[in-house]
Amino acid sequence: MSFLTPRLFSLAKLITEGEVVADIGTDHAYLPIYLAKDGKAKKIYATDVAKKPLDVAKNNIASFGVADKVETILADGIQWTISNEIKLDSCIIAGMGSTSILDILKHDNENIYSYVIAPNTNLEPIRSWAKKMKYFVENEIIIEDNKIIYEIIKINKFAGTKIKNKKDIIFGPLLQREKNNKLFLQKWLEEEQKLLNLLKHIPKKDVKYKETLKKQKIISKLLRRRILINE
Ligand SMILES: C[S@@+](CC[C@H](N)C(=O)[O-])C[C@H]1O[C@@H](n2cnc3c(N)ncnc32)[C@H](O)[C@@H]1O
């Protein structure tokens, strides 16, 4: 399917054979259509809070002949899963900011086994939430799509890698272990530069200065080790 962007394709790769999946904020429903066509997912719920995109989704689903596998739901976030008999193996939340995703995650419940999350902003607040909620990291990917670097995470309630500390929250417990990941290095070199510039414009007495300086130091330390020691 040529309309599946590298980012959406990476999300699809994190779905395991035979899963029951929900795509929250599906918009055009390209991802659910791909998952249905590919035969990977057993059933996909394509949801959106807005009627307009969901109508487009319905049309696309019908055009691709996958209405037997993809069901559309007009709903805000994941509340609809709470009093439901459906058990979701994976719940995808992508293409929104971290704040909106965290709002949706307030309704996390036992009917959802795992989440595949790809914010179009920072993944750090999501990892922080996952640590607090004792989620395990199953997979982490960093990709470039249309000159934007995205981090994607799959977390679940039962098995995987723990998020232990601030370093894990910032860099990801799995991504930081990858040797020679050029995109990872590029992302954090750019972030370091951004923070160094920001520090020039925040008064030193400001609380934000301390926080920014602390983060910049953590990033610079990791980068120095990577570049100098090739750790
Ligand atoms: C930019 S699109 C992202 C589409 C697709 N998920 C992607 O990653 O390309 C965001 C979509 O999320 C929907 N959305 C925003 N907040 C939502 C919420 N709380 N619950 C369900 N859908 C939501 C919007 O209506 C919009 O269609």
PDBQT file of the ligand as one rigid body, heavy atoms in Angstrom, charges set to zero:
ROOT
HETATM    1  C1  LIG A 301      -3.081  13.854  13.122  1.00  0.00    +0.000 C 
HETATM    2  S1  LIG A 301      -4.302  12.626  13.159  1.00  0.00    +0.000 S 
HETATM    3  C2  LIG A 301      -3.318  11.176  13.359  1.00  0.00    +0.000 C 
HETATM    4  C3  LIG A 301      -3.811  10.053  12.489  1.00  0.00    +0.000 C 
HETATM    5  C4  LIG A 301      -3.056   8.738  12.659  1.00  0.00    +0.000 C 
HETATM    6  N1  LIG A 301      -3.258   8.179  13.978  1.00  0.00    +0.000 N 
HETATM    7  C5  LIG A 301      -1.579   8.914  12.393  1.00  0.00    +0.000 C 
HETATM    8  O1  LIG A 301      -0.766   8.649  13.293  1.00  0.00    +0.000 OA
HETATM    9  O2  LIG A 301      -1.221   9.311  11.276  1.00  0.00    +0.000 OA
HETATM   10  C6  LIG A 301      -5.034  12.777  14.750  1.00  0.00    +0.000 C 
HETATM   11  C7  LIG A 301      -6.440  12.187  14.812  1.00  0.00    +0.000 C 
HETATM   12  O3  LIG A 301      -6.728  11.914  16.167  1.00  0.00    +0.000 OA
HETATM   13  C8  LIG A 301      -8.066  12.268  16.440  1.00  0.00    +0.000 C 
HETATM   14  N2  LIG A 301      -8.154  12.486  17.893  1.00  0.00    +0.000 N 
HETATM   15  C9  LIG A 301      -7.654  13.514  18.613  1.00  0.00    +0.000 A 
HETATM   16  N3  LIG A 301      -7.936  13.356  19.920  1.00  0.00    +0.000 NA
HETATM   17  C10 LIG A 301      -8.616  12.186  20.035  1.00  0.00    +0.000 A 
HETATM   18  C11 LIG A 301      -9.194  11.481  21.118  1.00  0.00    +0.000 A 
HETATM   19  N4  LIG A 301      -9.136  11.943  22.362  1.00  0.00    +0.000 N 
HETATM   20  N5  LIG A 301      -9.824  10.317  20.863  1.00  0.00    +0.000 NA
HETATM   21  C12 LIG A 301      -9.910   9.825  19.608  1.00  0.00    +0.000 A 
HETATM   22  N6  LIG A 301      -9.400  10.469  18.533  1.00  0.00    +0.000 NA
HETATM   23  C13 LIG A 301      -8.757  11.628  18.742  1.00  0.00    +0.000 A 
HETATM   24  C14 LIG A 301      -8.309  13.488  15.568  1.00  0.00    +0.000 C 
HETATM   25  O4  LIG A 301      -9.684  13.695  15.323  1.00  0.00    +0.000 OA
HETATM   26  C15 LIG A 301      -7.520  13.121  14.306  1.00  0.00    +0.000 C 
HETATM   27  O5  LIG A 301      -8.320  12.465  13.359  1.00  0.00    +0.000 OA
ENDROOT
TORSDOF 0
